[in-house]
Amino acid sequence: MDESRPIFLQIAEQIENDIIDGVIAEGAQIPSTNEFAAFYRINPATALKGVTRLVDDGIVVKRRGIGMFVTEGARDRLVERRRADFSAEYLRPLIIEAEKLGITIDDLAALIRAERIAS
């Protein structure tokens, strides 16, 4: 766990990552809030807050008396949202800084390709 970020956000993000990576399939049941609470040694209310965030976003649906399940189309919605977030959080600042340094878009693309090959 990352001490600098709220645990409930980290739980929600971990579930999202598992959905994107295919670890949790659409239609599959996610662990209960009590399971999250026991695993992370946190209050069940904290775990519920993370799961509720996903319910509010339409990623997970509660089936009364059964549990929480990943909705159909959740993976595509998550990928679409994260791509938009990626652009705003990483690409725009990168382009602004590159322009300040006189790095052209073509040079930036070449740097990205070179870094990808190196890793």
N, CA, C and O atoms as a GROMACS GRO file, in nm:
protein
  476
    1MET      N    1   0.083  -0.118   0.000
    1MET     CA    2   0.000   0.000   0.000
    1MET      C    3   0.088   0.125   0.000
    1MET      O    4   0.196   0.129   0.058
    2ASP      N    5   0.037   0.226  -0.067
    2ASP     CA    6   0.106   0.354  -0.077
    2ASP      C    7   0.053   0.446   0.034
    2ASP      O    8  -0.063   0.487   0.030
    3GLU      N    9   0.136   0.477   0.129
    3GLU     CA   10   0.096   0.557   0.245
    3GLU      C   11   0.054   0.700   0.208
    3GLU      O   12  -0.013   0.766   0.287
    4SER      N   13   0.092   0.747   0.090
    4SER     CA   14   0.061   0.885   0.053
    4SER      C   15  -0.079   0.902  -0.007
    4SER      O   16  -0.126   1.014  -0.025
    5ARG      N   17  -0.145   0.791  -0.036
    5ARG     CA   18  -0.279   0.798  -0.097
    5ARG      C   19  -0.380   0.724  -0.010
    5ARG      O   20  -0.346   0.624   0.052
    6PRO      N   21  -0.504   0.771  -0.006
    6PRO     CA   22  -0.606   0.703   0.075
    6PRO      C   23  -0.622   0.556   0.033
    6PRO      O   24  -0.618   0.523  -0.086
    7ILE      N   25  -0.639   0.471   0.132
    7ILE     CA   26  -0.649   0.327   0.106
    7ILE      C   27  -0.769   0.294   0.019
    7ILE      O   28  -0.760   0.209  -0.069
    8PHE      N   29  -0.882   0.362   0.042
    8PHE     CA   30  -1.001   0.330  -0.038
    8PHE      C   31  -0.977   0.355  -0.186
    8PHE      O   32  -1.029   0.282  -0.271
    9LEU      N   33  -0.898   0.459  -0.220
    9LEU     CA   34  -0.865   0.486  -0.360
    9LEU      C   35  -0.775   0.375  -0.415
    9LEU      O   36  -0.789   0.334  -0.530
   10GLN      N   37  -0.683   0.328  -0.333
   10GLN     CA   38  -0.592   0.223  -0.376
   10GLN      C   39  -0.668   0.092  -0.401
   10GLN      O   40  -0.636   0.018  -0.493
   11ILE      N   41  -0.769   0.064  -0.318
   11ILE     CA   42  -0.850  -0.056  -0.338
   11ILE      C   43  -0.927  -0.046  -0.468
   11ILE      O   44  -0.929  -0.140  -0.547
   12ALA      N   45  -0.990   0.069  -0.492
   12ALA     CA   46  -1.065   0.089  -0.616
   12ALA      C   47  -0.972   0.076  -0.736
   12ALA      O   48  -1.008   0.012  -0.835
   13GLU      N   49  -0.854   0.135  -0.728
   13GLU     CA   50  -0.758   0.127  -0.839
   13GLU      C   51  -0.709  -0.016  -0.862
   13GLU      O   52  -0.690  -0.057  -0.976
   14GLN      N   53  -0.689  -0.091  -0.756
   14GLN     CA   54  -0.644  -0.229  -0.770
   14GLN      C   55  -0.750  -0.313  -0.840
   14GLN      O   56  -0.717  -0.396  -0.926
   15ILE      N   57  -0.876  -0.293  -0.804
   15ILE     CA   58  -0.984  -0.364  -0.872
   15ILE      C   59  -0.988  -0.324  -1.019
   15ILE      O   60  -1.001  -0.409  -1.106
   16GLU      N   61  -0.976  -0.194  -1.046
   16GLU     CA   62  -0.973  -0.146  -1.185
   16GLU      C   63  -0.858  -0.211  -1.262
   16GLU      O   64  -0.877  -0.258  -1.374
   17ASN      N   65  -0.740  -0.214  -1.201
   17ASN     CA   66  -0.624  -0.276  -1.268
   17ASN      C   67  -0.651  -0.423  -1.297
   17ASN      O   68  -0.617  -0.472  -1.405
   18ASP      N   69  -0.712  -0.493  -1.202
   18ASP     CA   70  -0.742  -0.635  -1.223
   18ASP      C   71  -0.843  -0.655  -1.336
   18ASP      O   72  -0.834  -0.753  -1.410
   19ILE      N   73  -0.937  -0.563  -1.349
   19ILE     CA   74  -1.034  -0.570  -1.459
   19ILE      C   75  -0.964  -0.543  -1.592
   19ILE      O   76  -0.983  -0.617  -1.688
   20ILE      N   77  -0.883  -0.438  -1.598
   20ILE     CA   78  -0.811  -0.404  -1.722
   20ILE      C   79  -0.717  -0.516  -1.763
   20ILE      O   80  -0.708  -0.549  -1.882
   21ASP      N   81  -0.647  -0.576  -1.665
   21ASP     CA   82  -0.551  -0.683  -1.694
   21ASP      C   83  -0.617  -0.818  -1.720
   21ASP      O   84  -0.549  -0.913  -1.759
   22GLY      N   85  -0.749  -0.827  -1.700
   22GLY     CA   86  -0.819  -0.952  -1.724
   22GLY      C   87  -0.814  -1.049  -1.607
   22GLY      O   88  -0.858  -1.164  -1.620
   23VAL      N   89  -0.761  -1.007  -1.494
   23VAL     CA   90  -0.757  -1.092  -1.375
   23VAL      C   91  -0.898  -1.114  -1.322
   23VAL      O   92  -0.933  -1.223  -1.277
   24ILE      N   93  -0.980  -1.009  -1.329
   24ILE     CA   94  -1.122  -1.018  -1.295
   24ILE      C   95  -1.200  -0.990  -1.423
   24ILE      O   96  -1.190  -0.882  -1.480
   25ALA      N   97  -1.276  -1.089  -1.466
   25ALA     CA   98  -1.350  -1.077  -1.592
   25ALA      C   99  -1.481  -1.001  -1.571
   25ALA      O  100  -1.533  -0.992  -1.460
   26GLU      N  101  -1.531  -0.947  -1.680
   26GLU     CA  102  -1.664  -0.885  -1.675
   26GLU      C  103  -1.764  -0.993  -1.638
   26GLU      O  104  -1.758  -1.105  -1.689
   27GLY      N  105  -1.855  -0.959  -1.549
   27GLY     CA  106  -1.954  -1.055  -1.501
   27GLY      C  107  -1.908  -1.132  -1.378
   27GLY      O  108  -1.989  -1.197  -1.312
   28ALA      N  109  -1.779  -1.126  -1.347
   28ALA     CA  110  -1.725  -1.200  -1.234
   28ALA      C  111  -1.748  -1.125  -1.104
   28ALA      O  112  -1.761  -1.003  -1.102
   29GLN      N  113  -1.753  -1.200  -0.996
   29GLN     CA  114  -1.769  -1.143  -0.864
   29GLN      C  115  -1.634  -1.094  -0.812
   29GLN      O  116  -1.532  -1.159  -0.831
   30ILE      N  117  -1.637  -0.978  -0.747
   30ILE     CA  118  -1.515  -0.926  -0.684
   30ILE      C  119  -1.515  -0.970  -0.538
   30ILE      O  120  -1.619  -1.009  -0.485
   31PRO      N  121  -1.398  -0.965  -0.472
   31PRO     CA  122  -1.396  -0.999  -0.329
   31PRO      C  123  -1.488  -0.908  -0.249
   31PRO      O  124  -1.515  -0.794  -0.287
   32SER      N  125  -1.535  -0.959  -0.138
   32SER     CA  126  -1.624  -0.881  -0.052
   32SER      C  127  -1.544  -0.774   0.022
   32SER      O  128  -1.422  -0.781   0.032
   33THR      N  129  -1.616  -0.676   0.073
   33THR     CA  130  -1.549  -0.571   0.150
   33THR      C  131  -1.484  -0.631   0.274
   33THR      O  132  -1.379  -0.584   0.317
   34ASN      N  133  -1.545  -0.733   0.332
   34ASN     CA  134  -1.483  -0.799   0.448
   34ASN      C  135  -1.354  -0.868   0.409
   34ASN      O  136  -1.259  -0.870   0.488
   35GLU      N  137  -1.348  -0.926   0.290
   35GLU     CA  138  -1.224  -0.989   0.244
   35GLU      C  139  -1.115  -0.883   0.222
   35GLU      O  140  -1.000  -0.903   0.261
   36PHE      N  141  -1.153  -0.770   0.161
   36PHE     CA  142  -1.056  -0.662   0.144
   36PHE      C  143  -1.009  -0.611   0.280
   36PHE      O  144  -0.890  -0.587   0.300
   37ALA      N  145  -1.102  -0.595   0.372
   37ALA     CA  146  -1.068  -0.544   0.505
   37ALA      C  147  -0.972  -0.638   0.576
   37ALA      O  148  -0.876  -0.593   0.638
   38ALA      N  149  -0.996  -0.768   0.566
   38ALA     CA  150  -0.908  -0.866   0.632
   38ALA      C  151  -0.771  -0.868   0.564
   38ALA      O  152  -0.668  -0.872   0.631
   39PHE      N  153  -0.770  -0.864   0.431
   39PHE     CA  154  -0.644  -0.871   0.357
   39PHE      C  155  -0.555  -0.750   0.386
   39PHE      O  156  -0.436  -0.765   0.411
   40TYR      N  157  -0.615  -0.630   0.384
   40TYR     CA  158  -0.538  -0.507   0.404
   40TYR      C  159  -0.533  -0.463   0.550
   40TYR      O  160  -0.468  -0.364   0.583
   41ARG      N  161  -0.602  -0.537   0.636
   41ARG     CA  162  -0.609  -0.504   0.779
   41ARG      C  163  -0.660  -0.361   0.799
   41ARG      O  164  -0.596  -0.278   0.864
   42ILE      N  165  -0.776  -0.338   0.741
   42ILE     CA  166  -0.839  -0.206   0.751
   42ILE      C  167  -0.984  -0.224   0.797
   42ILE      O  168  -1.035  -0.335   0.804
   43ASN      N  169  -1.047  -0.113   0.826
   43ASN     CA  170  -1.188  -0.112   0.863
   43ASN      C  171  -1.271  -0.149   0.740
   43ASN      O  172  -1.245  -0.098   0.632
   44PRO      N  173  -1.372  -0.237   0.755
   44PRO     CA  174  -1.459  -0.270   0.641
   44PRO      C  175  -1.524  -0.149   0.577
   44PRO      O  176  -1.551  -0.150   0.457
   45ALA      N  177  -1.550  -0.044   0.655
   45ALA     CA  178  -1.610   0.077   0.599
   45ALA      C  179  -1.517   0.143   0.497
   45ALA      O  180  -1.562   0.202   0.399
   46THR      N  181  -1.387   0.134   0.522
   46THR     CA  182  -1.288   0.190   0.429
   46THR      C  183  -1.290   0.111   0.298
   46THR      O  184  -1.288   0.169   0.190
   47ALA      N  185  -1.294  -0.022   0.310
   47ALA     CA  186  -1.301  -0.106   0.190
   47ALA      C  187  -1.430  -0.078   0.113
   47ALA      O  188  -1.429  -0.071  -0.010
   48LEU      N  189  -1.540  -0.062   0.186
   48LEU     CA  190  -1.669  -0.034   0.123
   48LEU      C  191  -1.664   0.098   0.046
   48LEU      O  192  -1.724   0.110  -0.061
   49LYS      N  193  -1.594   0.195   0.100
   49LYS     CA  194  -1.582   0.325   0.033
   49LYS      C  195  -1.515   0.309  -0.104
   49LYS      O  196  -1.556   0.373  -0.201
   50GLY      N  197  -1.412   0.225  -0.112
   50GLY     CA  198  -1.345   0.199  -0.240
   50GLY      C  199  -1.435   0.129  -0.339
   50GLY      O  200  -1.439   0.165  -0.457
   51VAL      N  201  -1.508   0.029  -0.292
   51VAL     CA  202  -1.598  -0.046  -0.380
   51VAL      C  203  -1.716   0.041  -0.423
   51VAL      O  204  -1.759   0.035  -0.538
   52THR      N  205  -1.766   0.123  -0.331
   52THR     CA  206  -1.878   0.212  -0.363
   52THR      C  207  -1.840   0.310  -0.474
   52THR      O  208  -1.923   0.346  -0.558
   53ARG      N  209  -1.716   0.351  -0.474
   53ARG     CA  210  -1.666   0.439  -0.581
   53ARG      C  211  -1.684   0.372  -0.717
   53ARG      O  212  -1.724   0.437  -0.814
   54LEU      N  213  -1.655   0.242  -0.723
   54LEU     CA  214  -1.670   0.168  -0.848
   54LEU      C  215  -1.817   0.147  -0.884
   54LEU      O  216  -1.853   0.146  -1.002
   55VAL      N  217  -1.901   0.129  -0.784
   55VAL     CA  218  -2.045   0.118  -0.808
   55VAL      C  219  -2.096   0.249  -0.867
   55VAL      O  220  -2.172   0.250  -0.964
   56ASP      N  221  -2.055   0.361  -0.806
   56ASP     CA  222  -2.098   0.493  -0.854
   56ASP      C  223  -2.052   0.519  -0.997
   56ASP      O  224  -2.120   0.589  -1.073
   57ASP      N  225  -1.937   0.462  -1.036
   57ASP     CA  226  -1.884   0.479  -1.171
   57ASP      C  227  -1.943   0.378  -1.270
   57ASP      O  228  -1.913   0.384  -1.389
   58GLY      N  229  -2.027   0.286  -1.222
   58GLY     CA  230  -2.088   0.187  -1.310
   58GLY      C  231  -1.995   0.073  -1.349
   58GLY      O  232  -2.022   0.000  -1.444
   59ILE      N  233  -1.886   0.057  -1.276
   59ILE     CA  234  -1.789  -0.048  -1.304
   59ILE      C  235  -1.830  -0.178  -1.236
   59ILE      O  236  -1.807  -0.288  -1.288
   60VAL      N  237  -1.890  -0.165  -1.120
   60VAL     CA  238  -1.933  -0.279  -1.039
   60VAL      C  239  -2.079  -0.258  -1.004
   60VAL      O  240  -2.124  -0.145  -0.984
   61VAL      N  241  -2.153  -0.368  -0.996
   61VAL     CA  242  -2.294  -0.362  -0.957
   61VAL      C  243  -2.314  -0.455  -0.838
   61VAL      O  244  -2.256  -0.563  -0.830
   62LYS      N  245  -2.399  -0.410  -0.746
   62LYS     CA  246  -2.430  -0.491  -0.628
   62LYS      C  247  -2.552  -0.576  -0.657
   62LYS      O  248  -2.655  -0.526  -0.702
   63ARG      N  249  -2.540  -0.705  -0.632
   63ARG     CA  250  -2.654  -0.796  -0.641
   63ARG      C  251  -2.690  -0.833  -0.497
   63ARG      O  252  -2.618  -0.907  -0.430
   64ARG      N  253  -2.800  -0.781  -0.455
   64ARG     CA  254  -2.842  -0.792  -0.315
   64ARG      C  255  -2.836  -0.938  -0.266
   64ARG      O  256  -2.893  -1.028  -0.327
   65GLY      N  257  -2.766  -0.955  -0.157
   65GLY     CA  258  -2.756  -1.086  -0.096
   65GLY      C  259  -2.657  -1.180  -0.161
   65GLY      O  260  -2.634  -1.291  -0.111
   66ILE      N  261  -2.597  -1.138  -0.272
   66ILE     CA  262  -2.502  -1.224  -0.345
   66ILE      C  263  -2.363  -1.167  -0.342
   66ILE      O  264  -2.266  -1.238  -0.312
   67GLY      N  265  -2.351  -1.037  -0.374
   67GLY     CA  266  -2.220  -0.974  -0.376
   67GLY      C  267  -2.209  -0.868  -0.484
   67GLY      O  268  -2.309  -0.823  -0.539
   68MET      N  269  -2.085  -0.830  -0.513
   68MET     CA  270  -2.055  -0.728  -0.613
   68MET      C  271  -1.997  -0.795  -0.737
   68MET      O  272  -1.914  -0.885  -0.726
   69PHE      N  273  -2.041  -0.749  -0.854
   69PHE     CA  274  -1.999  -0.809  -0.979
   69PHE      C  275  -1.957  -0.701  -1.079
   69PHE      O  276  -2.011  -0.591  -1.079
   70VAL      N  277  -1.859  -0.735  -1.162
   70VAL     CA  278  -1.810  -0.644  -1.265
   70VAL      C  279  -1.916  -0.634  -1.375
   70VAL      O  280  -1.968  -0.736  -1.421
   71THR      N  281  -1.949  -0.512  -1.416
   71THR     CA  282  -2.050  -0.491  -1.519
   71THR      C  283  -1.994  -0.521  -1.657
   71THR      O  284  -1.873  -0.515  -1.679
   72GLU      N  285  -2.082  -0.553  -1.749
   72GLU     CA  286  -2.043  -0.573  -1.888
   72GLU      C  287  -1.997  -0.439  -1.945
   72GLU      O  288  -2.060  -0.336  -1.921
   73GLY      N  289  -1.889  -0.439  -2.019
   73GLY     CA  290  -1.835  -0.318  -2.078
   73GLY      C  291  -1.745  -0.238  -1.984
   73GLY      O  292  -1.695  -0.132  -2.021
   74ALA      N  293  -1.725  -0.288  -1.862
   74ALA     CA  294  -1.645  -0.216  -1.762
   74ALA      C  295  -1.502  -0.195  -1.810
   74ALA      O  296  -1.447  -0.086  -1.794
   75ARG      N  297  -1.442  -0.298  -1.867
   75ARG     CA  298  -1.302  -0.286  -1.910
   75ARG      C  299  -1.286  -0.176  -2.013
   75ARG      O  300  -1.195  -0.094  -2.002
   76ASP      N  301  -1.374  -0.174  -2.113
   76ASP     CA  302  -1.364  -0.070  -2.217
   76ASP      C  303  -1.382   0.069  -2.158
   76ASP      O  304  -1.311   0.162  -2.196
   77ARG      N  305  -1.476   0.085  -2.065
   77ARG     CA  306  -1.498   0.216  -2.002
   77ARG      C  307  -1.376   0.259  -1.922
   77ARG      O  308  -1.337   0.376  -1.924
   78LEU      N  309  -1.315   0.164  -1.850
   78LEU     CA  310  -1.196   0.196  -1.772
   78LEU      C  311  -1.080   0.236  -1.861
   78LEU      O  312  -1.011   0.334  -1.834
   79VAL      N  313  -1.058   0.161  -1.969
   79VAL     CA  314  -0.948   0.192  -2.061
   79VAL      C  315  -0.970   0.329  -2.124
   79VAL      O  316  -0.877   0.408  -2.135
   80GLU      N  317  -1.092   0.358  -2.165
   80GLU     CA  318  -1.124   0.488  -2.226
   80GLU      C  319  -1.098   0.601  -2.127
   80GLU      O  320  -1.037   0.702  -2.163
   81ARG      N  321  -1.142   0.585  -2.003
   81ARG     CA  322  -1.121   0.688  -1.902
   81ARG      C  323  -0.973   0.707  -1.871
   81ARG      O  324  -0.925   0.819  -1.859
   82ARG      N  325  -0.901   0.596  -1.860
   82ARG     CA  326  -0.759   0.606  -1.827
   82ARG      C  327  -0.679   0.666  -1.943
   82ARG      O  328  -0.579   0.734  -1.919
   83ARG      N  329  -0.720   0.641  -2.066
   83ARG     CA  330  -0.651   0.704  -2.180
   83ARG      C  331  -0.668   0.855  -2.175
   83ARG      O  332  -0.573   0.930  -2.198
   84ALA      N  333  -0.789   0.899  -2.144
   84ALA     CA  334  -0.814   1.043  -2.133
   84ALA      C  335  -0.734   1.102  -2.017
   84ALA      O  336  -0.674   1.209  -2.030
   85ASP      N  337  -0.732   1.031  -1.904
   85ASP     CA  338  -0.654   1.077  -1.789
   85ASP      C  339  -0.505   1.080  -1.822
   85ASP      O  340  -0.434   1.172  -1.782
   86PHE      N  341  -0.457   0.979  -1.896
   86PHE     CA  342  -0.317   0.971  -1.933
   86PHE      C  343  -0.277   1.093  -2.015
   86PHE      O  344  -0.172   1.153  -1.993
   87SER      N  345  -0.361   1.128  -2.109
   87SER     CA  346  -0.333   1.244  -2.194
   87SER      C  347  -0.323   1.371  -2.110
   87SER      O  348  -0.228   1.448  -2.124
   88ALA      N  349  -0.421   1.391  -2.023
   88ALA     CA  350  -0.422   1.513  -1.941
   88ALA      C  351  -0.309   1.515  -1.839
   88ALA      O  352  -0.249   1.619  -1.814
   89GLU      N  353  -0.281   1.401  -1.779
   89GLU     CA  354  -0.185   1.395  -1.669
   89GLU      C  355  -0.040   1.388  -1.715
   89GLU      O  356   0.049   1.442  -1.650
   90TYR      N  357  -0.016   1.321  -1.827
   90TYR     CA  358   0.122   1.298  -1.870
   90TYR      C  359   0.159   1.367  -2.002
   90TYR      O  360   0.262   1.433  -2.011
   91LEU      N  361   0.073   1.352  -2.104
   91LEU     CA  362   0.111   1.404  -2.236
   91LEU      C  363   0.114   1.556  -2.243
   91LEU      O  364   0.211   1.614  -2.292
   92ARG      N  365   0.009   1.620  -2.195
   92ARG     CA  366   0.008   1.767  -2.202
   92ARG      C  367   0.128   1.828  -2.130
   92ARG      O  368   0.197   1.911  -2.188
   93PRO      N  369   0.154   1.788  -2.005
   93PRO     CA  370   0.273   1.845  -1.938
   93PRO      C  371   0.403   1.811  -2.010
   93PRO      O  372   0.495   1.893  -2.013
   94LEU      N  373   0.412   1.692  -2.067
   94LEU     CA  374   0.532   1.651  -2.140
   94LEU      C  375   0.553   1.741  -2.262
   94LEU      O  376   0.664   1.787  -2.287
   95ILE      N  377   0.447   1.765  -2.336
   95ILE     CA  378   0.457   1.849  -2.455
   95ILE      C  379   0.492   1.993  -2.418
   95ILE      O  380   0.574   2.057  -2.484
   96ILE      N  381   0.432   2.043  -2.311
   96ILE     CA  382   0.462   2.180  -2.266
   96ILE      C  383   0.609   2.192  -2.228
   96ILE      O  384   0.675   2.288  -2.267
   97GLU      N  385   0.660   2.096  -2.153
   97GLU     CA  386   0.801   2.099  -2.112
   97GLU      C  387   0.893   2.084  -2.232
   97GLU      O  388   0.996   2.150  -2.241
   98ALA      N  389   0.857   1.996  -2.325
   98ALA     CA  390   0.938   1.978  -2.446
   98ALA      C  391   0.947   2.108  -2.525
   98ALA      O  392   1.054   2.145  -2.573
   99GLU      N  393   0.834   2.177  -2.538
   99GLU     CA  394   0.833   2.304  -2.610
   99GLU      C  395   0.923   2.407  -2.542
   99GLU      O  396   0.993   2.483  -2.609
  100LYS      N  397   0.922   2.410  -2.409
  100LYS     CA  398   1.009   2.502  -2.334
  100LYS      C  399   1.156   2.474  -2.363
  100LYS      O  400   1.238   2.565  -2.367
  101LEU      N  401   1.187   2.347  -2.384
  101LEU     CA  402   1.326   2.306  -2.407
  101LEU      C  403   1.364   2.304  -2.555
  101LEU      O  404   1.477   2.269  -2.589
  102GLY      N  405   1.271   2.343  -2.641
  102GLY     CA  406   1.299   2.345  -2.785
  102GLY      C  407   1.299   2.208  -2.848
  102GLY      O  408   1.357   2.189  -2.956
  103ILE      N  409   1.235   2.111  -2.784
  103ILE     CA  410   1.225   1.976  -2.839
  103ILE      C  411   1.100   1.970  -2.926
  103ILE      O  412   0.989   1.996  -2.879
  104THR      N  413   1.119   1.936  -3.053
  104THR     CA  414   1.005   1.927  -3.144
  104THR      C  415   0.926   1.799  -3.116
  104THR      O  416   0.973   1.708  -3.048
  105ILE      N  417   0.807   1.794  -3.171
  105ILE     CA  418   0.724   1.675  -3.156
  105ILE      C  419   0.794   1.554  -3.219
  105ILE      O  420   0.789   1.444  -3.164
  106ASP      N  421   0.858   1.575  -3.333
  106ASP     CA  422   0.931   1.464  -3.397
  106ASP      C  423   1.046   1.417  -3.310
  106ASP      O  424   1.069   1.297  -3.296
  107ASP      N  425   1.119   1.512  -3.250
  107ASP     CA  426   1.228   1.475  -3.160
  107ASP      C  427   1.174   1.401  -3.037
  107ASP      O  428   1.234   1.305  -2.990
  108LEU      N  429   1.062   1.449  -2.987
  108LEU     CA  430   1.000   1.386  -2.872
  108LEU      C  431   0.959   1.242  -2.904
  108LEU      O  432   0.980   1.150  -2.825
  109ALA      N  433   0.901   1.224  -3.020
  109ALA     CA  434   0.861   1.089  -3.063
  109ALA      C  435   0.984   0.998  -3.075
  109ALA      O  436   0.980   0.882  -3.036
  110ALA      N  437   1.093   1.052  -3.127
  110ALA     CA  438   1.216   0.974  -3.139
  110ALA      C  439   1.271   0.938  -3.001
  110ALA      O  440   1.318   0.826  -2.981
  111LEU      N  441   1.264   1.031  -2.907
  111LEU     CA  442   1.308   1.002  -2.770
  111LEU      C  443   1.224   0.892  -2.707
  111LEU      O  444   1.276   0.804  -2.638
  112ILE      N  445   1.094   0.897  -2.730
  112ILE     CA  446   1.005   0.794  -2.675
  112ILE      C  447   1.036   0.658  -2.736
  112ILE      O  448   1.041   0.558  -2.665
  113ARG      N  449   1.056   0.655  -2.869
  113ARG     CA  450   1.090   0.528  -2.935
  113ARG      C  451   1.222   0.473  -2.881
  113ARG      O  452   1.233   0.353  -2.856
  114ALA      N  453   1.320   0.560  -2.864
  114ALA     CA  454   1.452   0.516  -2.815
  114ALA      C  455   1.440   0.462  -2.672
  114ALA      O  456   1.502   0.362  -2.637
  115GLU      N  457   1.361   0.530  -2.591
  115GLU     CA  458   1.342   0.485  -2.452
  115GLU      C  459   1.270   0.351  -2.447
  115GLU      O  460   1.303   0.265  -2.365
  116ARG      N  461   1.174   0.334  -2.535
  116ARG     CA  462   1.100   0.208  -2.541
  116ARG      C  463   1.191   0.092  -2.579
  116ARG      O  464   1.180  -0.017  -2.524
  117ILE      N  465   1.280   0.116  -2.674
  117ILE     CA  466   1.374   0.013  -2.717
  117ILE      C  467   1.472  -0.020  -2.604
  117ILE      O  468   1.509  -0.136  -2.584
  118ALA      N  469   1.513   0.083  -2.529
  118ALA     CA  470   1.611   0.063  -2.420
  118ALA      C  471   1.550  -0.014  -2.303
  118ALA      O  472   1.623  -0.079  -2.228
  119SER      N  473   1.420  -0.008  -2.286
  119SER     CA  474   1.360  -0.074  -2.169
  119SER      C  475   1.316  -0.215  -2.194
  119SER      O  476   1.265  -0.281  -2.104
   0.00000   0.00000   0.00000
